[in-house]
């Protein structure tokens, strides 16, 4: 069973930065896509960013230029560097894993979610 464990959420002022981490464990296929979804209260869950096992990234337009996702395959760890944060970035962020590389990013496994709150 694949497990995804997130850390790094919290409260930050607008314009600030946060870094999320997600450690994967279990049986993970070598060719995959990992990434992040988020969900604000009363809103639909949306894709934020994803990255293939080879390091190719994909971002939602709303976060391009501000967020960067990366991964350390040896440590089985996924990161999301969030800069220039806005109140609209507030929500629950979920780490996710897809068992194949292809887009669209439709995860097979999910982390527990971590709350990001950006204050004005």
Residue frames relative to the residue before (quaternion, step in Angstrom):
aa qw qx qy qz dx dy dz
X 1.0000 0.0000 0.0000 0.0000 0.00 0.00 0.00
X 0.3733 -0.7230 0.5426 0.2086 3.55 -0.89 0.99
X 0.0868 -0.7736 0.6266 0.0371 3.53 -1.04 0.86
X 0.1073 -0.7689 0.6291 0.0382 3.53 -1.07 0.85
X 0.0512 -0.8170 0.5733 -0.0338 3.55 -0.56 1.20
X 0.1995 -0.8170 0.5381 0.0554 3.54 -0.57 1.25
X 0.0312 0.7639 -0.6445 -0.0135 3.50 -1.33 0.39
X 0.6516 0.5718 -0.3754 0.3281 3.55 -1.29 0.31
X 0.4927 0.6635 -0.4374 0.3545 3.58 1.21 -0.01
X 0.2465 0.7775 -0.5601 0.1450 3.52 -1.29 0.25
X 0.6329 -0.5133 0.4380 0.3796 3.49 -1.37 -0.41
X 0.0625 0.7916 -0.6028 0.0782 3.54 -0.92 0.93
X 0.4884 -0.6480 0.4980 0.3059 3.56 -1.17 0.56
X 0.6236 -0.5219 0.4229 0.3998 3.55 -1.21 0.51
X 0.7588 0.3182 -0.2774 0.4960 3.52 -0.94 0.98
X 0.6119 0.5742 -0.3385 0.4258 3.55 1.25 -0.27
X 0.4193 -0.7000 0.5338 0.2221 3.51 -1.39 -0.08
X 0.0329 -0.7496 0.6597 0.0424 3.50 -1.32 0.50
X 0.1822 -0.7601 0.6114 0.1236 3.51 -1.26 0.48
X 0.1824 -0.7799 0.5936 0.0784 3.55 -0.75 1.10
X 0.1288 -0.7656 0.6254 0.0780 3.53 -1.18 0.68
X 0.0623 -0.7747 0.6289 0.0229 3.54 -1.18 0.62
X 0.1412 -0.7963 0.5866 0.0431 3.55 -0.61 1.17
X 0.2087 -0.7887 0.5717 0.0867 3.54 -0.76 1.10
X 0.0013 0.7767 -0.6299 -0.0041 3.53 -1.17 0.64
X 0.6156 0.5351 -0.4186 0.3994 3.53 -1.27 0.36
X 0.6965 -0.4562 0.3592 0.4216 3.53 -1.32 -0.28
X 0.0288 0.8136 -0.5720 0.1004 3.55 -0.31 1.34
X 0.4336 -0.6947 0.5148 0.2538 3.55 -0.80 1.02
X 0.5665 -0.6716 0.3724 0.2988 3.55 -0.90 0.97
X 0.7268 0.3279 -0.2046 0.5678 3.58 1.08 -0.67
X 0.2475 0.7830 -0.5169 0.2417 3.54 -0.32 1.24
X 0.2816 -0.6988 0.6157 0.2310 3.50 -1.41 -0.09
X 0.0795 -0.7758 0.6252 0.0317 3.55 -0.94 0.94
X 0.1767 0.8069 -0.5532 0.1082 3.54 -1.17 0.42
X 0.5237 -0.6422 0.5017 0.2483 3.46 -1.41 -0.32
X 0.1024 -0.7271 0.6755 0.0678 3.49 -1.21 0.79
X 0.0987 -0.7756 0.6152 0.1010 3.55 -1.27 0.30
X 0.1039 -0.7831 0.6115 0.0453 3.52 -1.25 0.52
X 0.2291 -0.7557 0.6035 0.1101 3.53 -0.78 1.11
X 0.6421 -0.5303 0.3702 0.4116 3.61 -1.13 0.50
X 0.8390 0.1548 -0.1423 0.5019 3.55 -0.84 1.01
X 0.6581 0.4883 -0.3029 0.4865 3.57 1.28 0.07
X 0.5689 -0.5828 0.4518 0.3641 3.54 -1.26 0.36
X 0.5394 -0.6027 0.4754 0.3461 3.53 -1.20 0.52
X 0.0864 -0.8203 0.5653 0.0050 3.56 -0.88 0.96
X 0.5112 -0.6232 0.5013 0.3147 3.52 -1.18 0.64
X 0.2453 -0.7787 0.5663 0.1133 3.54 -0.96 0.93
X 0.7705 -0.2018 0.2071 0.5680 3.55 0.71 -1.10
X 0.0058 -0.7854 0.6183 0.0300 3.54 -1.21 0.46
X 0.1238 -0.7807 0.6110 0.0425 3.52 -1.29 0.43
X 0.4068 -0.7096 0.5215 0.2428 3.55 -0.95 0.87
X 0.6730 -0.4782 0.3768 0.4201 3.53 -1.31 0.20
X 0.6843 0.4646 -0.2733 0.4911 3.58 1.25 -0.42
X 0.6160 -0.6124 0.3213 0.3773 3.59 1.28 0.08
X 0.4839 0.6475 -0.4520 0.3772 3.61 1.19 0.27
X 0.2204 -0.8279 0.5114 0.0669 3.57 -0.68 1.15
X 0.0907 -0.7505 0.6523 0.0556 3.49 -1.39 0.43
X 0.0763 -0.8258 0.5587 -0.0116 3.59 -0.88 0.99
X 0.5034 -0.5820 0.5396 0.3416 3.48 -1.29 0.48
X 0.6025 -0.5887 0.3952 0.3664 3.57 -1.06 0.72
X 0.6464 0.5668 -0.3215 0.3969 3.58 1.01 -0.76
X 0.7643 0.3446 -0.1914 0.5104 3.60 1.17 -0.42
X 0.4181 0.7183 -0.4696 0.2978 3.59 1.22 -0.08
X 0.7948 0.2677 -0.2307 0.4934 3.52 -0.93 0.96
X 0.7302 0.3842 -0.2238 0.5188 3.58 1.26 -0.28
X 0.7698 0.2778 -0.1417 0.5569 3.58 1.02 -0.83
X 0.0650 -0.7730 0.6298 0.0391 3.53 -1.18 0.66
X 0.1302 -0.7775 0.6098 0.0822 3.55 -0.86 0.94
X 0.0048 0.7854 -0.6171 0.0472 3.53 -1.08 0.80
X 0.1658 -0.7922 0.5784 0.1018 3.56 -1.25 0.18
X 0.2257 -0.7150 0.6483 0.1324 3.48 -1.31 0.58
X 0.2700 -0.8207 0.4813 0.1479 3.55 -0.07 1.29
X 0.6079 0.5592 -0.3543 0.4384 3.58 1.08 -0.66
X 0.7374 0.3696 -0.2063 0.5263 3.56 1.07 -0.77
X 0.3300 -0.7556 0.4890 0.2846 3.58 1.31 -0.15
X 0.4781 0.6683 -0.4158 0.3898 3.53 1.00 0.90
X 0.1983 -0.7586 0.6162 0.0738 3.52 -1.05 0.96
X 0.1380 -0.7976 0.5846 0.0546 3.57 -1.05 0.79
X 0.0703 -0.7423 0.6603 0.0902 3.50 -1.32 0.44
X 0.1460 -0.7694 0.6197 0.0506 3.54 -0.54 1.23
X 0.0938 -0.8115 0.5765 -0.0180 3.55 -0.59 1.22
X 0.0025 -0.8085 0.5857 -0.0577 3.57 -0.48 1.24
X 0.8249 0.2083 -0.1712 0.4969 3.55 -1.31 0.38
X 0.0968 0.8550 -0.5028 0.0822 3.53 0.96 0.90
X 0.2167 -0.7652 0.6011 0.0789 3.51 -1.16 0.84
X 0.6353 -0.5185 0.3904 0.4184 3.61 -1.16 0.38
X 0.6297 0.5492 -0.3348 0.4356 3.60 1.07 -0.64
X 0.5857 0.5672 -0.3712 0.4443 3.59 1.25 -0.20
X 0.4525 0.7012 -0.4429 0.3277 3.58 1.25 -0.18
X 0.4384 0.6752 -0.5187 0.2878 3.54 -0.98 0.86
X 0.5623 -0.5422 0.4808 0.3983 3.51 -1.36 -0.17
X 0.1901 -0.7930 0.5747 0.0689 3.54 -0.77 1.09
X 0.1467 -0.8047 0.5746 0.0278 3.53 -0.89 1.04
X 0.3351 -0.6845 0.6154 0.2012 3.52 -1.02 0.89
X 0.0075 -0.8224 0.5672 -0.0427 3.58 -0.99 0.79
X 0.1790 -0.7723 0.6052 0.0716 3.53 -1.26 0.62
X 0.1354 -0.7568 0.6370 0.0559 3.52 -1.03 0.94
X 0.4567 -0.7386 0.4335 0.2407 3.58 -0.84 0.94
X 0.7371 0.2720 -0.2226 0.5772 3.58 1.26 0.12
X 0.5933 -0.6229 0.3975 0.3195 3.54 -1.25 0.42
X 0.5714 0.6697 -0.3644 0.3036 3.57 1.09 -0.70
X 0.3817 -0.6584 0.6022 0.2414 3.50 -1.34 0.54
X 0.5232 -0.1213 -0.8420 -0.0505 1.60 -2.26 1.06
X 0.5625 -0.6062 0.4609 0.3220 3.51 -1.28 0.53
X 0.1157 0.7765 -0.6008 0.1505 3.54 -0.35 1.32
X 0.2753 -0.8426 0.4378 0.1500 3.56 0.12 1.31
X 0.3546 -0.7043 0.5811 0.2015 3.49 -1.30 0.61
X 0.7791 0.1719 -0.0774 0.5978 3.57 1.20 -0.55
X 0.1624 -0.7965 0.5807 0.0441 3.52 -1.16 0.76
X 0.4222 -0.6519 0.5625 0.2836 3.51 -1.24 0.53
X 0.6969 -0.5065 0.3338 0.3827 3.53 -1.34 0.07
X 0.4851 -0.6536 0.4358 0.3842 3.57 1.20 -0.43
X 0.0355 -0.7818 0.6224 0.0109 3.53 -1.13 0.71
X 0.4385 -0.7276 0.4750 0.2296 3.55 -0.91 0.98
X 0.0787 -0.7458 0.6607 0.0329 3.52 -1.04 0.96
X 0.0098 -0.7890 0.6138 -0.0239 3.55 -0.77 1.06
X 0.1060 -0.7883 0.6058 0.0187 3.55 -0.73 1.13
X 0.2065 -0.8059 0.5490 0.0796 3.54 -0.55 1.20
X 0.5228 -0.6368 0.4760 0.3075 3.54 -1.24 0.58
